[in-house]
C-alpha cells in the first residue's frame, strides 16, 4: 500500500463524489433555469417562489436517490476496506 494506492483511492473517491452529486446538481440547475425563464416571461419578481420550489424538488430528488447514493458510497467503502486489509 504505497503512494500509488493512495492516489488511486483518492481518484476513485473524487469520481464517486462527482457521480453521486451530479443528479442533484443537474436537477437544481434545470429547475433553476426553468423557473428563471418562467419568472422572466411572466414578470414575477418574487425570489421566494423559485427558491421554495427548487428546495422542494431537490429534497424530493434526494429522497428518491438516497438509497442509490448510499449504496454507491457503501460499495466504495467496503471495497477500500477489503483491499486495505481491514477485513474485520
ZIKA-V981083 format. One record per residue. PHI is phi in whole degrees, -180 to 180 (NA if undefined). PSI is psi in radians with two decimals (999 if undefined). OMEGA is omega in whole degrees, -180 to 180 (none if undefined). Layout:
phi:PHI psi:PSI omega:OMEGA
phi:PHI psi:PSI omega:OMEGA
This chain:
phi:NA psi:1.50 omega:-179
phi:-103 psi:-2.79 omega:-178
phi:-67 psi:-0.57 omega:-180
phi:-64 psi:-0.70 omega:179
phi:-64 psi:-0.76 omega:180
phi:-64 psi:-0.71 omega:179
phi:-67 psi:-0.71 omega:179
phi:-64 psi:-0.75 omega:178
phi:-65 psi:-0.73 omega:179
phi:-63 psi:-0.71 omega:179
phi:-65 psi:-0.75 omega:178
phi:-65 psi:-0.66 omega:180
phi:-66 psi:-0.73 omega:179
phi:-67 psi:-0.68 omega:177
phi:-64 psi:-0.76 omega:178
phi:-62 psi:-0.74 omega:179
phi:-60 psi:-0.77 omega:179
phi:-66 psi:-0.75 omega:-178
phi:-65 psi:-0.67 omega:-177
phi:-76 psi:-0.62 omega:-176
phi:-86 psi:-0.35 omega:-175
phi:-59 psi:-0.76 omega:180
phi:-59 psi:-0.71 omega:179
phi:-70 psi:-0.68 omega:179
phi:-65 psi:-0.76 omega:179
phi:-66 psi:-0.64 omega:176
phi:-61 psi:-0.83 omega:180
phi:-65 psi:-0.67 omega:-180
phi:-65 psi:-0.89 omega:-179
phi:-63 psi:-0.75 omega:180
phi:-66 psi:-0.71 omega:179
phi:-62 psi:-0.75 omega:178
phi:-66 psi:-0.73 omega:180
phi:-63 psi:-0.79 omega:180
phi:-66 psi:-0.71 omega:178
phi:-61 psi:-0.73 omega:178
phi:-66 psi:-0.76 omega:178
phi:-62 psi:-0.75 omega:180
phi:-67 psi:-0.61 omega:178
phi:-69 psi:-0.69 omega:-180
phi:-69 psi:-0.70 omega:-176
phi:-94 psi:0.00 omega:-180
phi:60 psi:0.56 omega:175
phi:-84 psi:2.17 omega:-176
phi:-105 psi:0.06 omega:-177
phi:-78 psi:2.07 omega:-179
phi:-77 psi:-0.40 omega:-179
phi:-66 psi:-0.57 omega:-180
phi:-63 psi:-0.88 omega:-179
phi:-65 psi:-0.71 omega:-179
phi:-67 psi:-0.77 omega:-179
phi:-65 psi:-0.79 omega:-180
phi:-65 psi:-0.76 omega:-180
phi:-63 psi:-0.74 omega:179
phi:-63 psi:-0.79 omega:-180
phi:-62 psi:-0.75 omega:-178
phi:-70 psi:-0.69 omega:179
phi:-67 psi:-0.69 omega:176
phi:-65 psi:-0.68 omega:177
phi:-65 psi:-0.73 omega:178
phi:-64 psi:-0.68 omega:178
phi:-64 psi:-0.71 omega:179
phi:-64 psi:-0.65 omega:179
phi:-74 psi:-0.71 omega:-174
phi:-89 psi:-0.18 omega:-176
phi:-57 psi:-0.74 omega:178
phi:-62 psi:-0.73 omega:179
phi:-65 psi:-0.77 omega:-180
phi:-62 psi:-0.79 omega:179
phi:-62 psi:-0.69 omega:180
phi:-65 psi:-0.72 omega:179
phi:-62 psi:-0.78 omega:-179
phi:-68 psi:-0.71 omega:178
phi:-64 psi:-0.76 omega:178
phi:-61 psi:-0.72 omega:179
phi:-64 psi:-0.82 omega:-178
phi:-63 psi:-0.74 omega:179
phi:-65 psi:-0.66 omega:177
phi:-65 psi:-0.75 omega:178
phi:-65 psi:-0.76 omega:-179
phi:-67 psi:-0.67 omega:-179
phi:-71 psi:-0.62 omega:177
phi:-77 psi:-0.42 omega:-177
phi:-89 psi:0.06 omega:178
phi:86 psi:0.32 omega:180
phi:-100 psi:1.01 omega:-177
phi:-89 psi:0.92 omega:-177
phi:-66 psi:999 omega:none
